[in-house]
């Protein structure tokens, strides 16, 4: 097993980047979603109930309880958390010293705090995934930078402490749970589109926010869509067990298959930071050797090896080929793949039944748990062996304490994760150790482990349902209210907004799947539009002048349900075509009995007037000034601006690296020649000069070599 120093570094940087996108995206939407004039004011979610301070914090873990102490209301506190989270994540992305457990703990606590008041707009699986991954980053992050370590443990990987790889194994386990469960639920849901391998013939036009590439993907041949579904099942169900394979080439093959799937999803759909988060998790399948972090590996390959090693390499190659052959045979057999040479197509069909799959799942789920147990046991034994190689009783004692704490935390989190993972098969869930259930129940509200299952059922089989809001001044002439991101105007191309998530647009997609009574927040949206509340209008159109009722709020608002389809090739200037289905929400006006009844039924009426927002404190004024400066920017532009800024900083760092090396007191003078060390001592000299691997810049490593 090669080292994981560089993959861990990439993982921590990736987690910081995703936190930055998540906080920045949420910040732009807070006034319209959670402000006093928003759709679901956050102040209603935090009401003290006479409990002690710490009990209240434990039951509803959010830092926003402390907002009044700062002179802020709940929404202002949420803005402050989002801004601080964005800046802290940006710092962790750019600066090595900030990739510290305390920093990631603060990021996790801030996002958990936001989720506690986020209500329906923060109930997505990727929010839970970010929380779980963020907590793992707390354990993966080193307590101190690698450059500060005095000496690497002898006999182990250079610079690797005994406990370092254990938390990173949990990242691999999380990736396995995410992918395996996402594949399994597609079949356990009995969705006819997944079982008939036709899901992708609907997916591209019925997903929440398609991209322009989705239009082209939608018009690919049906046989290719069906083959893509087969590939999806292969990548999500058959490949994940290879994450724990002892042969690194199998793990790397699994890595590239996951990357391919996520990249294709990013190209054809706007799934905010979800796919980026999944790509970050795939770093757990990499190692330093593959990422060229171990210099001289290429030359070592050319050296002669002993016959036991050669035999082991041959057996590994044969086993690897056997695995590939088994995957190919299983795919061909269970999905009836047949090549039609005349039409140059590949026919596919599902050859197994739901009962057979259920029996297979019942047989396999518990062994996958034992696979995780065996893999974790191997990691624990490897860590224990590395600890035995540590020299010096003081270092050994310190390493033993760290190893004990990290091992306990790793095993505890693994046990907790078994409960939500076992939801994929009820029989396995009931056979789990009761202690795991108790442990999970104690910390469930902290979202340290969650269940996953993406795209369980395919919606919109008869056309994409879409809700279109309309406003009127007289109740007879209606004007459509067009959103920035979701489909509406038939001639407007689908946008590219990743990594931003317009949360109102997402919830509009869910609302269209059922009656409006299943989405109580929609009634509040209608009320805010009738009142002409600008924060809510900015969720629909960031430039208020583009909103058709920006001068005067509409007197009446209603909603219609349409079915949308992608246009056919050759329809000039049209991306969509649609057909009216039914009225989704009746025409209402302020004071309308129907509207008042719905508001009272869903508990959306303001029983007491909102307190005036604090504007006297310096902090509140600073938040208001920041909001004023950033409000002209659309959210995707803001996030892409952060990306450009990060790229610019990286370029400057790369340009300054040679200058820092030249100005270093350890660098030789320009006219001075370095005399090579005697050949017989080159090995010893190299051993003394080579520092412990660390995420420092290449210039600092070069300076130490010259020393």
Secondary structure, 3 states (H helix, E strand, C coil): CCCCHHHHHHHHHHHHHHHHHHHHHHHCCHHHHHCCCCCCCHHHCCCCCCCCHHHHHHHCCCHHHHHHHHCCCHHHHHHHHHHHHHHHHHHHHHCHHHCCHHHHHHHHHHHHHHHHHHHHHHCCHHHHHHHHHHHHHHHHCCCCCHHHCCCCCCCCCCCCCCCHHHHHHHHHHHHHHHHHHHHHHHHHCCCHHHHCCCCHHHHHHHCCCECHHHHHHHCCCHHHHHHHHHHHHHHHHHCHHHHHCCCHHHHHHHHHHHHHHHHHHHHHECCCCHHHHHHHHHHHHCCCCCCCCCCCHHHHHHCCCCHHHHHHHHHHHHHHHHHHHHHHHHHHHHCCCEEECCCCEEECCCCCCHHHHHHHHHHHHHHHHHHHHHHHHHHHHHHHHHHHCCCCHHHHHHHHHHHHHHHHHHHHHHHHHHHHHHHHCHHHHHHCCHHHHHHHHHHHHHCCCCCCCCCCCCCCCCCEEEEEEEEECCCCCCEEECCCCCCCCCCCCCCCCCCCCCHHHHHHHHHCCCCHHHCCHHHHHHHHHHHCCHHHHHHHCCCHHHCCCCCCCCCEEEEEEEEEEECCCCCCCCCEEEEEEEEEEEEECCCCHHHHHHHHHCCCCCCCCCCCCCCCCHHHHHHHHHHHHHCCCCHHHHHHHHHHHHHHHHHHHHHHHHHHHHCCCCCCCCCCCCCCCCHHHHHHHHHHHCCCCCCCCHHHHHHHHHC
